[in-house]
Amino acid sequence: MFSIHDTLTDKILMVFVYILLVLLLITMIYPFWDQLIMSLSTRDASLRGGFRLWTWPISWAGYRVVLQSKELGIAFLNTIFRVVAGTLWTVFITALTAYPLSRDDFPMRGLFTGLILFTMWFGGGLIPGYLLRKSLGLLDKRLVLILPGIGAYNIIIMRSFFRSIPREMQEAAQLDGASDFALWLRVIMPLSKPVLATIALWSAVGHWNAYFDVLIYITDRTKYTLQIILRRALLESEMAAMGMEPGPEFYDPNVQRPTEPTVKAALLMVTTVPVLLVYPFLQRYFIKGIMLGSLKG
């Protein structure tokens, strides 16, 4: 933590920085921890309120109520479909767009790059976007949640990464008779796993957490995603309509019925934890992709 060359002022500053970081970490982790403890609390513990660090005994009643909901199961499958299809589409189109922009021999490369950058600051707006999707017949279709998933920032990151790949490797493949598409598929893409994993992670998390586009473009309840279910539960308290009311088994006097806050906390955990489990497996690709993608513009 400290070096022998550090002065007293340096040591005091480092202690202050560490204390600040610990406090910041607590403020970010505790709300999640509080909801985790609430989701595992018995009825008496959840009604007690106050500052929660642990609870005993542990009750799984809230999770049983949440997982018995058929609407939640359908929403989970819809979310998985959206995440998988949306991520594959985003990574494929982003890579296919970024590669020509990374080539010095691509005509009007600067113009197209500028047009893409323009969309980062100026968008068409909600109403024109809605009318466009309506004219294309995408309303109430799952494709409306997948097709618009391409971002200008992702294209620029991937373009920068492609430009960092030595040109000599690409020229060697071309001398061996590789076409532009074969060069992209067989040389560029295998070398770009870090940035591909980074874009895939961003896209997957974005699709998993998205709810506003579902709220605007989807009216069929069978196509709702998890985040819409979570929103309706937390903001509109439609627990009974979603099949998340305690069933007959909880009318037994010996079985404690979970409170509504407990059920909501369990629903929050069910919709949040899966995406958190992805990060440890992609973290090294995530960091490497960010660093390499920022080396060369």
C-alpha positions in Angstrom: 0.0 0.0 0.0 2.8 2.4 0.9 6.3 2.9 -0.4 9.3 3.8 1.7 9.7 6.9 -0.5 6.2 8.2 0.4 5.9 11.3 2.5 3.5 11.7 5.3 1.2 13.8 3.0 1.2 11.0 0.5 0.3 8.4 3.1 -2.6 10.5 4.4 -3.8 11.1 0.9 -3.7 7.3 0.1 -5.6 6.5 3.4 -8.2 9.1 2.4 -8.5 7.6 -1.1 -9.0 4.1 0.2 -11.6 5.2 2.7 -13.4 7.1 0.0 -13.3 4.0 -2.3 -14.6 1.7 0.5 -17.5 4.1 1.2 -18.3 4.3 -2.5 -18.2 0.5 -2.7 -20.6 0.2 0.2 -23.1 2.6 -1.3 -23.2 0.6 -4.5 -23.3 -2.9 -3.0 -25.6 -2.4 0.0 -28.9 -1.7 -1.9 -28.4 -4.9 -3.8 -27.5 -6.8 -0.6 -30.5 -5.3 1.2 -32.8 -6.7 -1.5 -31.1 -10.0 -1.4 -31.7 -10.3 2.3 -35.3 -9.1 1.9 -35.9 -11.8 -0.7 -34.7 -14.5 1.9 -36.5 -13.0 4.9 -39.4 -14.6 6.7 -42.7 -12.7 7.1 -41.8 -11.4 10.5 -38.3 -10.3 9.5 -39.6 -8.5 6.3 -42.2 -6.6 8.4 -39.6 -5.5 10.9 -37.8 -3.2 8.5 -34.7 -1.2 9.5 -31.0 -1.8 8.5 -30.5 -5.3 7.3 -27.2 -7.1 7.1 -28.4 -10.7 7.6 -31.5 -12.7 8.3 -32.2 -15.9 10.1 -34.0 -18.3 9.5 -33.9 -18.1 5.7 -37.2 -18.4 3.8 -37.5 -19.3 0.2 -41.2 -18.5 0.1 -40.8 -15.4 -2.0 -38.9 -17.3 -4.7 -41.5 -20.1 -4.7 -44.2 -17.5 -5.4 -42.2 -15.8 -8.1 -41.1 -19.0 -9.9 -44.7 -20.4 -10.0 -45.7 -17.5 -12.4 -46.3 -18.8 -15.9 -46.1 -15.2 -17.2 -42.6 -14.9 -15.7 -41.6 -18.1 -17.5 -42.7 -16.8 -20.9 -41.0 -13.5 -20.2 -37.8 -15.4 -19.4 -37.8 -17.3 -22.7 -38.6 -14.1 -24.5 -35.7 -12.4 -22.8 -33.3 -15.3 -23.6 -34.4 -15.1 -27.3 -33.9 -11.4 -27.4 -30.4 -11.5 -25.7 -29.1 -14.3 -27.9 -30.6 -13.2 -31.3 -29.9 -9.5 -30.5 -26.3 -10.0 -29.5 -25.5 -12.2 -32.5 -27.1 -9.7 -34.8 -25.3 -6.7 -33.2 -21.9 -8.4 -33.3 -22.3 -9.6 -36.8 -23.5 -6.3 -38.3 -21.1 -4.2 -36.2 -18.1 -6.2 -37.4 -19.3 -6.2 -41.0 -19.7 -2.4 -40.9 -16.5 -1.6 -39.0 -14.2 -3.6 -41.2 -14.5 -1.6 -44.4 -14.2 1.6 -42.3 -10.8 0.3 -41.0 -9.5 -0.2 -44.6 -7.4 2.7 -46.0 -8.4 1.7 -49.5 -12.1 2.0 -48.8 -13.6 5.0 -50.8 -15.1 7.8 -48.8 -14.1 6.1 -45.6 -14.0 9.5 -43.7 -17.4 10.5 -45.0 -19.1 7.3 -43.8 -17.3 7.4 -40.5 -18.5 11.0 -40.0 -22.1 10.1 -40.8 -21.9 7.3 -38.2 -20.4 9.6 -35.6 -23.2 12.1 -36.4 -25.8 9.7 -35.1 -24.1 9.7 -31.7 -25.2 13.3 -31.1 -28.3 13.6 -33.2 -31.1 11.0 -33.3 -34.4 10.9 -35.2 -36.5 11.1 -32.0 -39.2 8.8 -30.5 -42.2 9.7 -32.7 -40.3 9.4 -36.1 -38.8 6.2 -34.9 -42.2 4.8 -33.9 -43.7 5.8 -37.3 -40.8 4.2 -39.1 -41.3 0.9 -37.3 -45.0 1.1 -37.9 -44.5 1.6 -41.6 -42.2 -1.4 -41.7 -44.8 -3.6 -40.0 -42.5 -4.3 -37.0 -44.9 -3.3 -34.2 -45.7 -6.2 -31.9 -43.0 -8.2 -33.6 -39.9 -9.5 -31.8 -37.7 -8.2 -34.6 -38.5 -4.6 -33.5 -36.4 -5.4 -30.4 -33.5 -6.9 -32.2 -32.9 -5.0 -35.5 -32.2 -1.5 -34.1 -29.5 -2.8 -31.8 -26.5 -1.4 -33.7 -24.6 1.5 -32.0 -22.2 4.0 -33.5 -19.9 3.7 -30.5 -19.6 0.0 -30.9 -18.7 0.5 -34.6 -16.0 3.0 -33.7 -14.5 0.7 -31.0 -14.4 -2.2 -33.4 -13.1 -0.1 -36.2 -10.2 1.0 -34.0 -9.4 -2.5 -33.1 -9.4 -3.7 -36.7 -7.0 -0.9 -37.5 -4.6 -2.1 -34.8 -4.2 -5.5 -36.6 -1.0 -5.5 -38.6 -1.6 -4.7 -42.3 1.1 -7.2 -43.2 -1.1 -10.1 -42.1 -3.9 -9.0 -44.2 -1.7 -8.5 -47.3 -0.2 -12.0 -46.8 -3.7 -13.5 -46.9 -4.6 -11.5 -50.0 -1.4 -12.7 -51.7 -2.6 -16.2 -51.0 -5.8 -15.5 -53.0 -8.2 -14.6 -50.1 -11.1 -12.4 -51.1 -12.1 -9.4 -48.9 -14.9 -11.4 -47.3 -12.6 -14.4 -46.7 -10.0 -12.1 -45.3 -12.6 -10.7 -42.9 -14.0 -14.1 -41.9 -10.9 -16.2 -41.6 -8.2 -13.7 -40.6 -9.7 -10.6 -39.0 -12.5 -12.2 -37.0 -10.4 -14.9 -35.3 -7.9 -12.2 -34.2 -10.7 -10.0 -32.9 -12.1 -12.2 -30.1 -11.4 -9.7 -27.3 -13.3 -6.8 -29.0 -16.0 -9.2 -30.2 -16.5 -10.4 -26.6 -16.6 -6.8 -25.4 -19.3 -5.8 -27.9 -21.2 -9.0 -27.2 -21.2 -8.3 -23.4 -22.4 -4.7 -23.9 -25.1 -5.9 -26.3 -26.2 -8.7 -24.1 -26.5 -6.5 -21.0 -28.3 -3.9 -22.9 -30.8 -6.3 -24.3 -31.3 -7.9 -20.9 -32.0 -4.6 -19.1 -34.0 -3.0 -21.9 -37.6 -2.3 -21.2 -38.6 1.0 -22.8 -38.7 -0.3 -26.4 -40.9 -3.2 -25.2 -43.2 -0.6 -23.4 -43.5 1.4 -26.6 -43.6 -1.2 -29.4 -45.0 -4.3 -27.8 -48.6 -4.7 -26.7 -48.9 -8.5 -26.8 -48.4 -9.8 -23.3 -47.0 -13.1 -24.5 -44.0 -11.1 -25.9 -43.1 -9.2 -22.8 -39.6 -9.5 -21.4 -38.4 -9.9 -17.8 -37.8 -6.2 -17.3 -41.4 -5.3 -18.2 -42.6 -7.9 -15.7 -40.2 -6.3 -13.1 -41.5 -2.8 -13.9 -45.1 -3.8 -13.6 -44.4 -5.5 -10.3 -42.4 -2.7 -8.7 -44.2 0.4 -10.1 -47.7 -0.9 -10.8 -48.0 -3.6 -8.1 -49.7 -6.0 -10.6 -48.7 -9.1 -8.6 -52.0 -11.0 -8.9 -52.3 -10.3 -12.6 -48.9 -11.9 -13.2 -49.7 -15.0 -11.1 -47.3 -13.9 -8.2 -49.8 -14.1 -5.4 -49.2 -16.7 -2.6 -51.1 -19.9 -3.5 -53.3 -22.2 -1.4 -50.3 -23.9 0.2 -49.6 -20.7 2.1 -53.0 -20.7 3.8 -51.7 -23.4 6.1 -51.3 -21.8 9.6 -47.9 -23.5 9.9 -46.6 -21.9 6.7 -45.7 -18.2 6.7 -47.0 -16.2 3.7 -44.4 -14.0 2.2 -45.0 -10.3 2.2 -45.3 -8.3 -1.1 -41.8 -6.6 -0.5 -40.3 -10.1 -0.2 -41.9 -11.3 -3.4 -40.8 -8.1 -5.2 -37.2 -8.5 -3.9 -37.2 -12.2 -5.1 -38.4 -11.1 -8.5 -35.6 -8.5 -8.6 -33.0 -11.1 -7.8 -34.4 -13.5 -10.5 -34.2 -10.8 -13.2 -30.8 -9.4 -12.1 -28.5 -12.3 -11.0 -28.3 -14.2 -14.3 -26.6 -11.3 -16.1 -24.2 -10.7 -13.2 -23.0 -14.3 -13.6 -21.8 -13.6 -17.2 -19.3 -10.9 -16.2 -16.6 -13.2 -14.5 -16.4 -15.3 -17.7 -15.9 -12.3 -20.1 -14.1 -9.9 -17.8 -10.6 -10.6 -19.3 -11.9 -10.1 -22.8 -13.8 -7.0 -21.7 -10.7 -5.3 -20.3 -8.5 -6.4 -23.2 -11.0 -5.3 -25.8 -11.4 -1.8 -24.3 -7.6 -1.3 -24.1 -6.8 -2.6 -27.6 -9.8 -0.8 -29.2 -8.6 2.5 -27.8 -5.0 2.4 -29.1 -5.5 3.5 -32.6 -8.1 5.8 -34.1 
